[in-house]
């Protein structure tokens, strides 16, 4: 079924389920990170793991790694839970560290969003 809209409000993206390559739910989107210069969404920060909200991890997923699946009502990625847990570790300043972002995109096999 085709969506009526081409755009979605960011508040509606937050909380949307994320499904892995096996189409099993692996987490949900906590928030989006938007590039100040271009205005494009750079990352969806996904919560995964943990139990009842405790021990959850946050992992930035390059926006290009997600596609919306209307049948699932969520975003699908070719990544697996194991691949996510092996991603480069974030620092508190990851959102200001181009070297980290380059490593992250390289790890996921994607061109950086700023190129």
C-alpha positions as CSV (number, residue, x, y, z in Angstrom):
1,X,0.0,0.0,0.0
2,X,1.4,3.4,-1.0
3,X,1.6,6.0,1.7
4,X,-0.4,9.2,1.2
5,X,2.6,11.4,2.1
6,X,6.2,11.6,0.9
7,X,7.3,13.3,4.1
8,X,7.0,12.3,7.8
9,X,7.3,14.3,10.9
10,X,10.3,13.4,13.0
11,X,8.2,12.8,16.0
12,X,6.4,10.0,14.1
13,X,9.8,8.3,13.3
14,X,10.8,8.2,17.0
15,X,9.7,4.9,18.4
16,X,9.4,3.2,15.0
17,X,10.5,-0.5,15.1
18,X,13.7,-1.5,13.2
19,X,13.9,-5.0,11.7
20,X,17.1,-6.8,10.7
21,X,18.0,-8.7,7.6
22,X,16.0,-11.7,8.9
23,X,13.0,-9.4,9.4
24,X,13.1,-9.9,13.1
25,X,12.7,-6.8,15.3
26,X,16.1,-5.6,16.6
27,X,15.3,-2.3,18.1
28,X,13.5,1.0,17.7
29,X,14.4,4.5,16.6
30,X,15.1,6.8,19.5
31,X,15.8,10.0,17.6
32,X,17.3,11.4,14.3
33,X,20.5,13.3,13.8
34,X,20.3,15.9,11.1
35,X,23.3,17.5,9.3
36,X,23.2,21.2,10.0
37,X,24.7,22.2,6.6
38,X,22.7,20.1,4.3
39,X,19.5,19.6,6.3
40,X,19.6,15.9,5.5
41,X,19.0,13.1,8.0
42,X,22.4,11.6,8.7
43,X,21.6,9.0,11.3
44,X,18.7,7.3,13.1
45,X,19.9,6.5,16.6
46,X,18.5,3.1,17.5
47,X,17.9,1.6,20.9
48,X,18.5,-2.1,21.1
49,X,19.1,-4.8,23.7
50,X,18.4,-4.5,27.3
51,X,15.2,-5.6,29.2
52,X,12.3,-3.3,30.2
53,X,14.4,-0.2,29.3
54,X,17.4,-1.2,31.4
55,X,20.7,-1.9,29.7
56,X,19.7,-0.6,26.3
57,X,22.4,0.5,24.0
58,X,22.1,3.3,21.5
59,X,23.7,2.9,18.1
60,X,23.7,5.4,15.3
61,X,22.6,3.8,12.0
62,X,23.4,5.7,8.8
63,X,20.1,6.8,7.4
64,X,21.0,5.3,4.1
65,X,21.1,1.8,5.7
66,X,17.3,1.9,6.4
67,X,14.3,1.6,4.2
68,X,10.7,1.8,5.2
69,X,8.6,-1.4,4.8
70,X,4.9,-0.6,4.7
71,X,4.0,-4.3,5.4
72,X,6.0,-4.3,8.7
73,X,5.2,-0.7,9.5
74,X,8.8,-0.1,10.4
75,X,12.3,0.3,9.0
76,X,14.3,-2.6,7.6
77,X,18.1,-2.8,7.5
78,X,20.4,-5.4,6.1
79,X,22.3,-5.3,9.4
80,X,22.0,-8.0,12.0
81,X,22.0,-7.7,15.8
82,X,25.5,-9.3,15.9
83,X,26.8,-6.8,13.3
84,X,25.4,-3.9,15.4
85,X,27.1,-5.0,18.6
86,X,30.4,-5.1,16.8
87,X,30.2,-1.6,15.4
88,X,32.8,1.0,16.4
89,X,32.3,2.2,19.9
90,X,30.9,5.7,20.4
91,X,32.4,8.4,22.5
92,X,30.5,11.2,24.1
93,X,31.5,13.4,21.3
94,X,30.7,11.0,18.4
95,X,28.5,13.5,16.8
96,X,31.4,15.9,16.3
97,X,34.0,13.3,15.3
98,X,34.3,12.9,11.5
99,X,36.9,10.1,12.0
100,X,34.4,8.1,14.0
101,X,31.7,8.7,11.4
102,X,34.0,7.6,8.7
103,X,34.9,4.4,10.6
104,X,31.2,3.7,11.2
105,X,30.3,4.1,7.5
106,X,33.2,2.0,6.5
107,X,32.2,-0.7,9.0
108,X,28.7,-0.8,7.5
109,X,30.0,-0.6,3.9
110,X,28.3,2.7,3.1
111,X,29.7,6.0,1.7
112,X,29.6,8.7,4.3
113,X,26.6,11.0,4.0
114,X,28.7,14.1,3.5
115,X,30.3,12.8,0.3
